Amino acid sequence: MSEIQDYKSKLSDPSSRKFETFSYLPEFSEDEIRNQVKYIIDQGWQPAIEHTEPENAMDQFWYMWKLPMFGETDVEAVLAEAKKCHEEHPEHHVKLIGYDWKRQTQGLAMVIYRGPQD
């Protein structure tokens, strides 16, 4: 059995904080993010964008960027909204979410733009 690696994340150290499972991987390229948006759409989930200040990233509440994009099937439209959010709030973390309406939960959530870390 392999040894489990410990990720030392502390609330007092913003640079050590992790966000969801994908945050332990290297940052996604634009194509990899595009593939995640395509996956959300292919699953029939509703894409949404949220953002928050880095110091509040551990809170449960993030600001919603507009309403979820109910019925959106254009990957580029979702990416454009995420980019607009990032451009309007360059100091914030921006999260991509896929709401699974059948199960009433988030099927996917990942930070796609990271604000500056102290």
C-alpha positions in Angstrom: 0.0 0.0 0.0 1.3 3.5 -0.9 1.9 6.2 1.7 -0.8 8.9 1.9 0.6 12.4 1.4 -0.5 15.0 3.9 -1.5 18.4 2.5 -0.8 20.9 5.3 -3.5 23.5 4.8 -4.1 26.1 7.5 -6.7 28.9 7.7 -3.9 31.2 8.9 -1.8 30.5 5.7 -3.8 31.6 2.6 -1.2 30.2 0.2 -1.8 26.7 1.7 -5.5 26.6 1.2 -7.1 24.1 -1.2 -10.4 24.3 -3.0 -12.2 21.1 -3.9 -10.6 18.0 -5.2 -9.2 19.5 -8.4 -7.1 22.1 -6.5 -4.6 19.4 -5.6 -3.8 19.1 -9.4 -1.8 21.6 -11.4 -3.9 24.5 -12.7 -6.1 23.6 -15.7 -5.3 24.9 -19.1 -8.1 26.7 -21.1 -8.7 23.5 -23.0 -9.1 21.5 -19.8 -11.5 24.0 -18.4 -13.4 24.0 -21.7 -13.6 20.2 -21.3 -15.1 20.5 -17.8 -17.7 23.0 -19.1 -18.5 20.5 -21.9 -18.9 17.7 -19.3 -21.3 19.9 -17.3 -23.4 20.5 -20.4 -23.2 16.8 -21.6 -24.5 15.7 -18.2 -27.5 18.0 -18.5 -26.4 20.1 -15.5 -26.9 23.8 -15.2 -23.6 25.8 -15.3 -23.1 28.7 -12.9 -20.3 31.0 -11.9 -19.5 32.2 -8.3 -16.7 34.4 -6.9 -15.3 35.6 -3.6 -12.4 37.4 -2.0 -9.4 35.1 -1.3 -9.7 35.7 2.5 -13.3 34.5 2.4 -12.7 31.5 0.2 -13.2 29.0 3.1 -16.7 30.3 3.9 -19.7 28.5 2.6 -21.1 31.6 0.9 -19.6 32.8 -2.4 -21.2 35.6 -4.5 -23.2 34.3 -7.5 -22.2 35.8 -10.8 -25.7 36.4 -12.4 -28.1 33.5 -12.2 -27.2 29.9 -13.1 -27.2 29.5 -16.9 -30.4 27.4 -17.1 -30.5 25.4 -20.3 -27.2 26.8 -21.7 -25.7 24.4 -24.2 -23.0 26.7 -25.6 -19.6 26.0 -24.0 -18.2 29.3 -25.3 -21.0 31.3 -23.7 -20.2 29.7 -20.3 -16.5 30.4 -20.7 -17.3 34.0 -21.7 -19.3 34.6 -18.5 -16.5 33.2 -16.4 -14.0 35.4 -18.1 -16.3 38.5 -17.6 -16.6 37.7 -13.9 -12.8 37.4 -13.6 -12.2 40.6 -15.5 -14.7 42.5 -13.3 -13.3 40.9 -10.1 -9.6 40.3 -10.8 -8.8 40.0 -7.1 -11.4 37.3 -6.5 -11.4 33.5 -6.9 -13.8 32.4 -9.6 -15.6 29.1 -9.4 -17.3 27.0 -12.1 -20.2 25.0 -10.9 -22.4 22.4 -12.5 -25.8 22.0 -10.7 -27.4 18.6 -11.0 -31.1 19.4 -11.0 -32.2 15.8 -10.7 -30.2 15.2 -7.5 -30.5 18.7 -6.2 -26.8 19.1 -5.6 -23.6 20.3 -7.2 -22.3 17.7 -9.7 -19.0 19.6 -10.2 -17.4 22.6 -8.6 -13.9 23.9 -9.2 -12.0 27.2 -8.9 -10.9 28.2 -12.4 -9.4 31.6 -11.7 -7.5 32.3 -8.5 -7.1 35.7 -6.9 -3.8 36.8 -5.5 -2.7 34.9 -2.4 -0.9 36.6 0.5 
